[in-house]
Amino acid sequence: MSSTIRILGLGAGDLDQLPVGIYKKIIKQERVFLRTEDHPVVPELKREGVMFKSFDNIYKTYDHFEEVYEHIVKELVEAVTIKGEIVYAVPGHPLVAEATVQRLLALEKNIKVIIEGGQSFLDAMFTSLKIDPIEGFQLVDGMTMDPSSLDLTSHTIVAQVYDQMSASHVKLTLMERFPDDYIVHVVTAAGTAQESVLTVPLYELDRVTALSNLTAVYLAPVKDDTLLYGEFSTLQHVIKTLRGPNGCPWDKKQTHQSLKKYLLEETYEVLDAIDENDDDHLAEELGDVLLQVLLHAQIGEDEGYFNIKDIISILTEKMIRRHPHVFGDKNADNAEEVITNWEEIKQQEKIAKGHKRNISLLDDIPSALPALLKAFKLQKKAAKVGFDWADEAPMWMKLQEEISEWLQALKEGANDEAVEELGDVLFVLVNLARYHEIDPEEALTKTNNKFRRRFNYIEDQLAKDSLRADDVSLQKLDELWEKAKQEERKGE
């Protein structure tokens, strides 16, 4: 025969608000297990002779709530095993913000758990605040809430704000999504004669003195559109509107093909911002890249092929699949092992997709990459299977050979051959750069930037005399170039 735990909800208010059926069941009990005596109805029930076994002392024994809940459940299980049936009473409704109840329901032992009603504190909160949850509502635990999952456009009630420390934690968490001065309502003992509602800015939440186990915090839906600019859904709506019937003519006519050049331009602007060490500029340029992604996503949705959720889902699944050392049981002690695992997984993915021919290591190097970067990646991939020189001496010999062949082609006036031979020279230089762990693309970018700075210096100096570069001799330009170099050395 199974044992039974009957769980009763004490409601959110005083004795007058306790359902008659719950009241009758409680007063018939010789002894009721009580999660906490900190509830308005408990003193009145005591005066009527109800005996309670409270777990309030357990909260002082442990540092974490999880340990408290585990202890309470363990003690209840021991008690019902001996008695056969017990009554366990909790504040509000047993199925609203009651962790011990969820643990009891999850028991795999031969114990029957019966939930027998009770009014949750939410009804009293809705009444006190005069809000309708059908407009959008979320109840969150202040101790475990994830700020990224909050819906700023819904009514939000935060439970578990019972003292200054918990209020401080809730304040800091909410500040990740709400402005510091956003108005919040601190509601204590909703639905009772002791009910209080304090309105304070968010940054003052932990300064409120009227905090207890009966306290919850309410945040109204955000109405100011500018406060929603940081929400991904707002950006999606903006892009959808721009592509919509009454949107922007330019945005509406774009295609995947027409946007290719903009994605490339924005990517290079991100690289410029990184080189400038300008965080504000980097944030702006990354936003421009994100714009391109969302435009492509909206075009995909408009054409019925894919949408932003598909993009995110594919990416999330790929990141989990390709990081088994994080999300699975594979080991990777350093970055090199991570890369090796990544390449193996990619090869397995290609086989799974049914590739007929032999899979090349070079297949996943994009054909649209800049030539210098592509050369670097081709060599790096080939080196993984040992197709590489062991030291740099042969590379220097190869460089001399390729330069000689280039000069010979130039001497003979063989233009097509000269182009190819110059490519060979550059390819060897990339190999030397890679051997010395130098990114050739980055190296050439630095030289390009250096040339731009020095030439700008020349133009600025000439402009002081109302001159331009084509107004002076090469000798004068060389002199200014040397001065530019000297100025750079002074600034180092």
N, C-alpha and C positions, 0 to 999 in steps of 0.2 A: 504494500500500500504506500502510495507516495505521500510525502510531507507537503504542506501547503504554507506559503507565505502570502498573506493578504496585505496588499499595500494600499493605504488610505491617504488621500490628499487632504491636508488641513485647510486648503483654500488660501486666499491672499489677504484676508481681513480678520475681523474679530469673530466672536462666537455667533453673532446674529447673521453673519454671512455664510456660516458653515452649513452645507446641505443637511437636511433633516436625517436622511438615510445614513450619512457618514457619522453624524452626531450619535444616533442610536447605537451604531455598531461599536463606537469607541467607548461609550459609557458602560457597555455590557462586559467589557474586557477587564480581567483582573490586572493585567499588565500589558502596556503597549510599548514597543520599542520605538524610540523617537530619534530621528537623525539629529535634531537640534531643538532645544527649548526656546531658542531665540525667535519666538513667533507670538503674535498677539493672542492667539486662541489658547495657548498652553496654560497660562495662569488661570484662566476662567475654567478650563476643564479640570485643573487641579483642585480648584475650590469645590468642584462637584464630586470630588473623590476619585478621579481617575489616576491610576498609578503609572508612572512612566519610567522606562530605562533609557536614559539619554546617552548619546555618543559625543556630547560636547567636549568631554575631557580628552577624547582621542585627538582632537584637532591640535591640542597643545603638545602631544607626544611626538608628532612627526613634522618634518620640515616641508613635505610636499603633499598636495591633496591626493595624488594617486595612492600614496601609502595609506592615507586616512580612509579612502574609499575601500581599498583592499581589506583593511582591518575590519571595517564595519560589515562588509559582506561575509567575511570569514566568521565573525561572531554570530551573525544572523543564521548562517548555515548550521553552525554548531547548536544554536538554540532550537531550531526547527527539527533537527535530527533527534533531539531529546524529547521535545514536547509534541511533535507531530504537526502542530499548526501554531503559527504566531501571527501577530498583527504588527506591521511596520508602518509608521506614519511619517510623512514628509511634508514640508511646506508646499503650498500651491497645489499643482496637479502633478501626480507621480511621473508623467511622461514629458514634463516641461522642465528642462535644465536640472535634471536629477541624475547624476552620474551613477550613484549606487543602484538605482532602479535598473538602469541599462545593464549593469554588471549582473544583477540578479536574473534578469531576463535571459542573459547569455549563459547561465549555468547549464552544464551538461549533466549534472547529477539528477537523481530521481526526486526533484523538487518542483512542485507546481507553484507558479507565481500568478496571482490573480490581482489585477489592477481594479480598484474600486473607486474611481472618480475623485472629485475635488476640483475646485475652481482655481485655474492658474492665475498668476499675478498679471498676466498679459491683459485679461479682460479689464482689470482695475486700471492698468496703465493706459489702455485705449480710452477708457472713460475719463481719467484724469487729464489726459493730454488732448482729448477730443479729436482723435485721429481715426481714420478708416483704413485698416490694413489691406483692403482690396486695391488700394492705390499703389501698392508695392510695399512690402515689409520684410525686414530681416532681423532675427534675434541672434546675437552672437555672444560668445563667452569672452569676457574681457581678458581673461588670462591666456587664452589660446587662439584668439582671432588672428587671422591673416589679413593684414591691411590691403593686400592686393586683391582680395576676393570681395571687398566691400562694394556694394552698389550705392553710389552717392546720390542716386535719384530716388531711392526708396526711404521709407521711414525706417530708422535704425534704432533698436533698443539693445544696449549693452548690459548684460548681467554680470554678476561677480565683481561688483565694485563696492567692496565692503569696508575698506579702510584707506588711509592715506597712501600706503605703499601700492595697493592695487590700483588706486585712482591715478597715481603717477605713471604706472605702467600703461594703463589705458590711454591716458593723455598723450604720452609719447608715441604710442602706436597709431592713434587717430591722427596725430599731426603729420604722419606720413602721407595722408590723403586729404585732410581738411586743413583750411587755414588756421593759424594759431588763435585767431580771434573769433572763430566760428562759434555761434551761440549754441550752447547745449543746455538741456534741462535735467537737473538731478532730482529724481523722484524717489522719495523714501516712504515706506509703509502705505503704498497706494491702496485706496479703498477702505482705509481704516480711519478712525477718529484722529489718529496721529499723523495723517498724511501731510507731507510737505513737498512742495515743488519749488526748487531754486533754479533761477536762470543765470548762468555765468558764461563768460567766454571760455573756450576750451583750455587756454593756458592757465586758467585758475581752477581747473577741476580738482586738483589735489590739495587745494586750500579750503575746500568745503569741509566744515566740521560735522555736518549731519550725515555721516556715512555709517551704514550698518549692513547686516545681512539682508535687510529689506530694501536696499538701495539699488536702483538701476538708472542708467543714463540714456537719455533720448536725444537723437540728432534728427532734425527735420530734413526732408529731401532738399538737395541743393537746387536752387532756382536760378542763380546767377550763371549764365552760360559760360562766362569767362573762367569760372572756377572748374569747369568741366573740360577745359582745353587740354589738360594732361591725360584725359581718358582715351584709351585706344578706340573705344566705340564712338566717341565724338569725332575723331579723325576719320574713321571709316564712313561716318554719316556725311562728313564734309566732301570726301572724295566721291561718294555715291551721288550727292547733290550736283557736284560739278559735272558729272557724266550723265546726269538725268535730263529729262525733257526741257527743263527751264535752266539748265546749267550753262557752263561756259562753252562757247563755240570751239575754242582751241582744244579743251579737254575732251569734248565729245568726238572730235574727229581723229583722235590719236589711236594708233594700233600698236601691237607689239613691235612691229618693224620700225615704225616712225619714232618710237621711244628709245631705240637702241643707243643712239648717239648721246642722249641725255643721261642715260645710266652710266655710260663711260665717262662723260664729263664730270658728273657728280662724284664718281669714285675717285677721280684724280684730285678733285677739290678736297675730298676727305684726306687724301694723302698729304696735300699741301698743309692742311690744318694740323695734322699730326707733326709734320716737320717744323711748324711754327711754334709748337708747344702751347697752342692757344686753345684752352678747354672750351671756352664759350664758342669760338669759331668751329671747333670740332663738333660740338653738340648741334650747331646749326646745320653743318654739312651732312652729318649723319641723318638728320631729319630729312634733308633733300634726297638722300638715298632711300630712306623709308618711303618717301613720297612715290618714288619710282616703283617700288615693290607694290604699294597699294594701288597705283594706277594699273599695273599689269594684272593685279588680282581682280580689280573691278572690271577690266576688259574681259578677263576670263569668265567672270560671273555673268556679264552682259551677254556673252556669246554662248553661255550654258555649258562651259567645259570644266571650270574649276573656280573656287573662290578662296578668300583669305583663310578660311578654316581648313581647307584642303592643304594649303601651303604649310600652315602651322602644324597640322597633324602629321604630314609627311616628314617635316623637319624634326619634330619631337620623336617620332618613331625611329628615325635614322640616328639621332643622337643617342638614344637609349641602346639601340642595336649595336652601334659602333663603339660603345664604351662599356663593354662587359666587365671591365675591371672596376667600374663604379656601380653599375646596375646589375651585374651578374656575378659569376664566381671565378672569373679569370683574373690573373694577377698581372700587374704592370708596375714595376718599381721605379721607372724613370721615363722621361719623355721619349727616348728612343724606342723603348718597348711599346709604348702607346702607339707610335707611328707604325711600327711593324704589325701590331694587331690590326690597326686601321686598314692597312694595305691588304692584309689577308682577308679581312671581312669584305672589303670591296670586291676582291676577286671572287669570293664565294657568291656575292650578290649577282655578279655578272653571269656566273654559271647557272644560278637559279633562274635567271631571266631567259635562259635558253639560247645563249650565244652559240652559234654553230661552229665558227672558226676558232682558231687559237686566240686566246685573249692576250693582248699585248699590254705590257706595263705602261706603254705610252698612250694607251687609248683615252685615258681620262684627262689628258693635257689639252685644254681648249685651243682650238685652231685660231681663235681671235685674239689670243694674247699678243702683246707687243713682242717683236722678234727677240730682243735681248732677254726678256724674262722667259720667253719660251725656250730659248737655247739653254738657259740655266736649269730649267725644270727637266728638259729632255736629258741633259747630262746627269742630273741628280738621280733621276729614275733609273737610268742605265747603270749607274754606279752601284745601285742596290744589288745587282746580280753579278758584280765584279767586273763590269765592262768599264774599267777606269785605270789610269796610270797609278802606280804605287808611289811615285815621287814626282817632283816637278821638273827634273832635268829633261826628260823626254818632251815635256810640254814646251820648254824654251827652244829646244831643237826644232820642234814642229812649227813653232811660231816663226822662226827664222826661215824655214822652208816655205811656209805659206806667204810670207812677205816677199821672198824672192820670186815666187810664182806670180804674185800680184804685179810686181814691178815689171816682170817679163811681159805679162799680158798688156800692161799699159804701154810698154815700149813698142809692142807689135801692133798697137791700135785695135786690139781685139776687145771691144767694149763689153760684149756679153760675158766673155771669159773673165774680164777684169772685175766685173760685178760679182761673179761667183767666187773669184779668188779673194776679194775683199771680205766676202761673207765668211770664208774659211779663216781669215785672219781674226775676225771678230769672234768666231766660234772658239778658237784656241784661247783668246784673251779671256773669254768667259770661263773656260776650263781652269785657267790659272787663278782667276778670281775665286772660283768655287773651292779650289785647293787651299787657298788661304782664308777660307770662310768669309769672303767678301761678297756681298750681294751686288752684282754688276749694275743692276737697275738702280739701286740706291746710290752707288758710287757715281754713275753718270748723272743722276738727278742732282747730287750735290755739286758736281762740276757745272751743270747747266745753271743752277742757282747762283753759283759763284760768278759765272760769266755775266749773268743778268745784273748782279749787284755792281760789278766793276764797270760794265758798259753804262749802267744808269749813272754811276759816278762821273764818267766822262761827259755824258750829256748834261748833267747838272753843272759841271764846271764850265762847259762851253756856253751854257745858257746865261751864265753871269755876264758874259761879254756879248750876249745876243747872237751867239753863233750856234750852228748845228754841226753834226759830225761830218757831213759832206762839204762843209765850208773850210776844213783844215786839212793839212797833209797827214799822211800815215805816220810820219815821224812825230807829229804833235799828238796824235792819238796814242801812240806807243808811250810817250812821256806821261800822259795822263793815266794810262793803264798802270804804269809802274807806281804812280802816286796812289792810285786806288789800292794797290797791293800793300803799300806802306801804311796807309790808313787802317787797313784791315789788321795788320800786325800790331798796330798801336792799341786796337780795341780788344785784342786777345787777352 
